[in-house]
Amino acid sequence: MLETVRAAAAPWGLNLVAAVSVARFEAEGGDPATVKAIIDRQARSIIVVANGGFDFWRAFVRYAAAHQGWLERPDPLDDFTRATVEDMLLPAVRTAGVRCTSVYPFASDPPRLNFMQLGRLAGLAGPSIIGVVVHPVYGPWLAFRAALLVDVVLDAPGAALGFDPCPTCVARSCIKGCPAEAVSNEHGWDLAGCLKFRVEQEPACAPRCHARAACVLGPEYRYPDAELAYHQRRALKVMRPYYEAHLRPRRDD
């Protein structure tokens, strides 16, 4: 089953595929509400689909060039993800006689999954002090794209199961690279400090997250500049309302 998914996903740059059984997901701390939702759908396992490196972005660029007006959509990359999974991966799984439901990290409809937790349990990524997950080969240059809930038992974690590199890292280049001083070994990622700096000093971090770019893991797989800028713009769009509501300095009248 996993080889079927990998074969269908590979041409689109979705090169990280692993699975965790629902039983292990529940036993190792999976959110009870999530477990109930996926059991109600008769799922027995969760196949996690992610990309490491830049091939997924290249596939997106080719797809957008072939579909006029695609880049004018509100969420062109998410729409490309959904189109790829629905048109390529799900038919391959269902042809094998397996029931399958797709869940996306960007979707607001239930069931919702904590993809960072799911990725850890599926062995696709480990934690880091810069607020993103990391992979032994691709470093911080990976992203979760979808989960496939299937009615067969699979438990095949990836190479990152138990991966936790930051405590033994001696370079600490991510700490030095952050202009907001929002990363520390003791406290990890200071979300509020990062967000405040990002909004108030927008040009400083517009091209990329400097801490992420400074990570010593997988530098050869760093996203292209256009992709980095794309993600930074979208993150800033989300950050601004929170900043205005909670962090913006107020003058006393």
N, C-alpha and C positions, 0 to 999 in steps of 0.2 A: 504494500500500500504506500509506504513512504517513497519507494523508488518510483512509483507511478506519479506521485505529487512532485518529486524532484525533477523528473523528466519533463513534466508539463511546465514547471516553474522556471527552469534553468534558462530558456531562451529570453526570458524577460528580466533577467538579473536577480531573480529571487533565489539566491544560492544558499540560503540557510534554512533547513527544514528539519524539525525534530518533533518528537511526540512525548506527551506525558499522559498516563492513564488517569481517568477521573478518580479512581481509587487512590492513587498516589497524590494527586492534586489535593484531594480532601485530607488525606493523612498528614501531609506536610504543610498544612496551614492555608489551603485555599479558602477564600471567603465563602462562608456558608450560603449566603444568598446567591452567589454565583453558582455554587455547586447545585443548589436546588434548581436554578434556571436551566442549567445544562442537562441535568438528569431528567427534567421534565421534557426535554427534547430527545430523550432516549440516547443521549451521547454516552459513550463508554471511554472515549479518549479525545484528547485535544492535540491536533497537529498545528504547530506554530510555524508560520511562514515569515521569513525576514530576509533582508538583503544586507550583505556585507560589501563595502566598497562602492564603486561608482558605476557598475554595469546597469543597475536598475535605473539610475538617472539617464544614462545613455539610451536605454530602451524607451523611457518616457519622452525624451527629445525626439526620437525617431517617430514615435506614435503621434505626438502632437503635430509634427511636420506633415504627416500623412492625413490628418483630420483637421480640416480648415476650421478656424475659430476655437479650437480646443483650449488654447492658452487664455482666451477671454472668459472662460468659465470661472466662477468664484473659487473653486477648489480643483484646479486641473490635475494636480498630482494625486490627490485622493480619488478623483474620478477615474484616473488611469489605473490606480490600484484595484478599484472595485471592478472595472471592466476586465482587467487581466484575470482576476480571481474567478469572476462569474463566467467568463467566456472560455477560459483555458483550464483552470484547475478543477472547478466543480464538475464539469462534464467528464473529465478523466476519472475522477473518483466515482461518480455515479455509474459510469460505464462498467466499472468493476463490481457493481452490485452493492455498493456501500452507501448508506444514507448519510447525508452530509449537510451541515448548515454553516454558513460563514459568519464570522464576527470580526468587526474592524475596530482598531484603536481610535479612529476618528469619528465613529458613529455614536449618536446619542441614544439610539433605540436600544432597549434590552434585548437579549442579555448583554450585560457589560462585563468585561474582563479586565483585571489589572495585568496589563501586558508586561510590566517590569517584573512582577512576581511570577507570571507565567513563563516568561523567558528564562528566568533563573531556574525554575523547576524543570523546564524542558532542556536545560543545558545549552542554551544559545547565548547567554550573556551572564556576566557577574557584575557586582556593584562597583562604583567608583566614587571618589570624593568630589567629582565635578558635576554631579547631578544627572549624568547619563550612564547607561550600562556599557560594558566593555567586553570584547571578545579576545581570545588568545591570539588570533591571527589579525583580525580587522581592527582591533583596538576599539576606539569610540565611534568608528565609522560604520555603524550598523543601525538599522531601524526595523521595528516590528511592523509588518504590513497587514497580516490577517491571522485568524485562527480558524481552523476547520474542525467542527465538532462532528465526530464520526461514531457510528454505532458498532465499531469493532474495537477490541482491546489492543492497544499499542502502547508500548513504553520503551522508547528508544531515544534517550537524551543525547544531546550533542556534546562536543568537546569542552564546552565551558561549564559543565556541571561542577559546582564547587569552586569555580574560579573567583579569586578575590585578590587582585594584584596590588592594590594600593598600600596596604600595611607594610609590604616589603620593598616598595619602590624607594630607591635612594636618590633618583634624579630630582623628583619633586618639581619637574619643569612646568606642570600645570599651575602650581601655586605661583611661581615666578611670572608666568605668562599672563595672568589675569590682571588687567589694568584696574579693575574695581576692587582688587584685594578681597574677592568674595569666595576664595577657596582656601581652606586650611586643612592640615592633617588632623587637627584635633576635632574640628566641628564640621568638616566636609564642605558642602556647598551652602553658602549664605544666600538663600533665595531672595530675601528682601533686599539685601545689599546689591546683588546682581541686577535685580529688576530696577531699582532706583537709579543705578548708574546707567543702565541701558537706555532708560527713558531720558534722563537728564543730559547724558553725554552720547547721544545717539550715534554720531559719526565714528566714535571710537570702536564700537563693536558691530557696526553695520555690515562689514564684509564677512565676518566670521566670529565664532566664539574663540577667543585667543587661548583660553585654558584648554579647550578641547583640541585645538590645533597643536598645542605644545605637548600633548600626551606622547610618551615615548613608544606606545604600542601602535603598531600598524600604520606608520606615517605614509607608507607607499600607497595606502588605500584611501587616503584623504579624499573627500568629496571634491568635485570640481568647484571652482570659484562661483560659477553661476548657481550651483545647487546650494552652496553655503549661504549666498546672499538671499536666495529664495526662502530658505528656512528662517533666516534671521529676520527678514521682513515680516513673515507671518507670525513669528513669535512676538515681535514688537507690537504688532496689531492687537494681540491678546493682552500684552502687558500694560498697555496704556490705560485702559479703563480701570484696572486694578490699582495702578499707580494713582490715578486721579481720585479714586474713592478712599484709598487707605494710606498712601505714602507721601502724597504731595504736601509740602510745607504750607501751612495756613497762617495768614496774618490775622492777628486779633483786631477786630473792628473797634 
